[in-house]
Amino acid sequence: MDDDFKINHIISEKTDAYGFGIFMQKLLTGEERFHELWHHSNNKFPSLLSKSIEDGKMNEIMDPKMLENMHEVTDEELHQMEAFFVLSERCIGLRGEVPKMMQVAKELKKFS
């Protein structure tokens, strides 16, 4: 849960965006890998993901099953995944203020 909820016990659109950001990261990494990385990173998992993206190691954090089903990932698909990941970081508050869900939905439409 987001910090505002933990501290104030108030649910808002930003609480929804935070939860959705975590969901987005689970989609990219896969449920099993997400929990494995979170457990082994002393709750520094989001920063670990960010570092992997910055270092150009997107394929190392991606869900191996998803990559296998995609066969070969094109540059365009890789850029879309990176943009999706950056949006997930915004949702969990790692890149400025957490957006409202309506803003997240509008940005997701750009991916289609």
C-alpha positions as CSV (number, residue, x, y, z in Angstrom):
1,M,0.0,0.0,0.0
2,D,1.1,3.5,-0.6
3,D,2.6,5.7,2.2
4,D,-0.5,8.0,2.5
5,F,-2.7,5.0,3.2
6,K,-0.2,3.5,5.7
7,I,0.0,6.8,7.6
8,N,-3.4,8.4,7.2
9,H,-5.6,5.3,6.5
10,I,-7.2,7.3,3.6
11,I,-7.9,5.6,0.3
12,S,-7.7,7.9,-2.8
13,E,-7.2,7.7,-6.5
14,K,-3.5,7.7,-5.8
15,T,-3.9,4.6,-3.6
16,D,-5.4,2.8,-6.6
17,A,-2.6,4.1,-8.8
18,Y,0.0,2.7,-6.4
19,G,-1.6,-0.7,-6.4
20,F,-1.9,-0.6,-10.1
21,G,1.8,0.3,-10.4
22,I,2.8,-2.8,-8.4
23,F,0.5,-4.9,-10.6
24,M,2.2,-3.5,-13.7
25,Q,5.6,-4.5,-12.4
26,K,4.3,-8.0,-11.6
27,L,3.1,-8.2,-15.2
28,L,6.6,-7.3,-16.5
29,T,8.5,-9.5,-14.2
30,G,6.1,-12.4,-13.6
31,E,4.5,-13.2,-10.2
32,E,7.1,-15.6,-9.1
33,R,10.1,-13.5,-10.0
34,F,8.4,-10.4,-8.5
35,H,8.1,-12.0,-5.1
36,E,11.6,-13.6,-5.4
37,L,13.2,-10.3,-6.2
38,W,11.2,-8.4,-3.6
39,H,12.2,-11.0,-0.9
40,H,15.9,-11.0,-1.8
41,S,16.3,-7.2,-2.1
42,N,15.3,-6.1,1.4
43,N,12.3,-4.2,0.0
44,K,14.5,-2.3,-2.4
45,F,12.9,-4.1,-5.4
46,P,11.6,-1.0,-7.2
47,S,15.0,0.6,-7.1
48,L,16.6,-2.7,-8.3
49,L,14.2,-2.7,-11.3
50,S,15.0,1.0,-12.1
51,K,18.8,0.2,-12.0
52,S,18.2,-2.7,-14.4
53,I,16.3,-0.5,-16.8
54,E,18.9,2.3,-16.7
55,D,21.7,-0.3,-17.3
56,G,19.9,-1.6,-20.4
57,K,19.2,-5.0,-18.8
58,M,15.4,-5.0,-19.3
59,N,15.5,-8.6,-20.6
60,E,17.1,-9.7,-17.3
61,I,14.1,-8.6,-15.2
62,M,11.3,-9.5,-17.6
63,D,9.1,-12.5,-17.1
64,P,11.0,-15.4,-18.8
65,K,7.8,-17.1,-19.8
66,M,6.5,-13.9,-21.5
67,L,9.8,-13.4,-23.3
68,E,9.7,-17.1,-24.4
69,N,6.2,-16.6,-25.8
70,M,7.3,-13.5,-27.7
71,H,10.2,-15.3,-29.2
72,E,12.1,-12.2,-30.5
73,V,11.5,-8.8,-28.9
74,T,11.6,-6.0,-31.4
75,D,13.1,-2.6,-30.5
76,E,9.5,-1.1,-30.6
77,E,8.3,-3.7,-28.1
78,L,11.3,-3.1,-25.9
79,H,10.6,0.7,-25.9
80,Q,6.9,0.0,-25.1
81,M,7.9,-2.2,-22.2
82,E,10.3,0.5,-20.9
83,A,7.6,3.1,-21.2
84,F,5.2,0.8,-19.4
85,F,7.8,0.3,-16.6
86,V,8.4,4.0,-16.3
87,L,4.6,4.5,-15.9
88,S,4.6,1.8,-13.2
89,E,7.4,3.7,-11.4
90,R,5.3,6.9,-11.5
91,C,2.4,5.0,-10.1
92,I,4.4,3.9,-7.1
93,G,5.9,7.4,-6.6
94,L,9.5,6.8,-7.8
95,R,9.2,9.5,-10.5
96,G,7.5,12.5,-9.0
97,E,4.0,12.7,-7.8
98,V,1.7,9.7,-8.1
99,P,-0.7,10.2,-11.0
100,K,-4.5,9.7,-10.6
101,M,-5.9,6.6,-12.3
102,M,-7.5,8.7,-15.0
103,Q,-4.1,9.9,-16.1
104,V,-2.7,6.4,-15.9
105,A,-5.6,5.1,-18.2
106,K,-4.9,7.9,-20.7
107,E,-1.2,7.0,-20.9
108,L,-2.0,3.3,-21.2
109,K,-4.1,4.1,-24.3
110,K,-1.0,5.3,-26.0
111,F,0.4,1.8,-25.9
112,S,-2.3,0.3,-28.1
